[in-house]
């Protein structure tokens, strides 16, 4: 992990309509989405997006449908061109690339996983997995070897010669992930990759992604409308509403300090005990009598189980072998109650 | 005298119109009216102001048959230029047709029939279809219609082949450009709905009826439409998500066409090919009017000489050919479909 972001979005705007460039002046002057639609018949897709995505991190972009999250991810590889703004990948402005250079970048730097899998139905699983290499003109033997390797890694060995239609949704998405991994790119774009799967399989796939990420350290951009999923996966969470970023940062921080009533509403529904970690509620180390040691990355649920509901206990928080703070069960219980909207 | 005389008088156009009597030759209807001794007065009370009716009052109006004559003269005037361009371009078609006709005739039946049955097996992989094909050809041969059936078949092979060769690229171009699609669709509609006899007429002026390309062109013009339409449709119907994936992984547009769009459009293209085969068969019968050999000639003979039996046997022969071609191409189509849904 380095300090220079892998992908930077600077002042990104997207307006849908025939005269998008001319509409920029109104938007810059502060016109909102409903007014623009009503007065000029243009749809404001994204407004003033500034996001830094760090190498080796999972950046999750979360928002409800219509918030512009799928539009946003398609700007990174320019499947959609922005109306204004910069997209900088590895220090290179993607907007300045020629068609050939753009294709080269899509082949070598970014791969993508789709909500509806988007596999080639007339190709076998193996051919699908090796598609990226085929496009790059890699020879057949290498293609097969790489495809087999990644299919095995996502748990699909034995299915190489099946056709996608013969597999279940979860297995098809594993092929989608294998296809993205075989491309061997630094950046992986995942557009609601798990949204079409049923809950149990979705959890499996999330675990698979975390496992792969611990091993491969790709720069993952993950789009989702599911907050639980976002909190589980995110190193950096970006929340979109009506095409604008309303809060971004470390997910625990957003959970503890939502900056907007919209986000408060959002976070009020989730299982906080499972999502919040010791790190977010611990205090500096002062006391000396502890009921035991806990890891800084444990979630609160495991602690409640361990204390058997006794709120008078105190625990010492450890980061590896180093004590870094203390945790009072009373604080833990308070943290479980979401801060109610300022109005209440 | 005529109904509209008053109108031109009122507008002060009498002198421009002249006497009102046109020099143009009289139509048959006029002639008969004159010989019966009654004039325009016996016409309807208020005739539609058509060219012919206006001409009766004002000679400066052309008659409708001047329009048709003008069309004909115009066509005859440019005919030689069109011919100078089209003749060399279409000449290979004559060679192909003549070659195919010669080849189908030259190969003896005991080699030809097994070849056709083998083709049916290769395309359909269906025992039932193959047996049916063998049975039908043997039946046709048994009633001495083998030669004419082979002539028809060879014309269909050549014309369908050329239709696919030209139609698929046109369909691809159409699917890539909305403007081209908008311009071509009316042309395709016209080709498909124009009565088939009508576009034989200009072709007869352009080419000699002894040349086989005359009927070749007529058949191709008529039969190429479905393969163009369905190629266009098939490519446009390819799943947008899959296209997006192809783009996201950096496919060039040629790679996308060859690896994604054409394979996924193949079932539709095959359906178009099936239709093209059927339409060339329909046209090859009408083309016998302009010297196309084959079963159509016998049908024509049946009509001309009122030889009922000849017509019916040839007609049933055409039905058999149609069923053979349809079943084989449909079986091939469903085979293509299977590989993508695969079980």
Interface residues (C-beta under 8 A of the other chain):
Chain A: X77 X79 X103 X104 X105 X106 X107 X108 X110 X111 X112 X114 X116 X117 X118 X119 X120 X121 X122 X131 X132 X134 X135 X136 X163 X165 X166 X179 X183 X189
Chain B: X239 X241 X242 X244 X245 X247 X248 X249 X250 X251 X252 X255 X259 X260 X263 X264 X339 X340 X341 X342 X343
